[in-house]
Amino acid sequence: MSNGTKLFVGLFGTALMFTFIIGLAHSISTGFAGFWGGLPFTVIVIAVLSMALYDFWDECVRRK
């Protein structure tokens, strides 16, 4: 796969995942669970999104 295609598809997939996960964390924190009930999930979300961002950088952006 060419570098441009890999960059575009990786960015699109990562952005789609970010949108879904952040929306899910927002709905949990503002819904029935409240802020303190959603806090553990929010911490997990931050860890997972940082790993996804690193993987995108490692696979698509960094020159090997």
Secondary structure, 3 states (H helix, E strand, C coil): CCHHHHHHHHHHHHHHHHHHHHHHHHHHHHCCCHHHHHHHHHHHHHHHHHHHHHHHHHHHHCCC
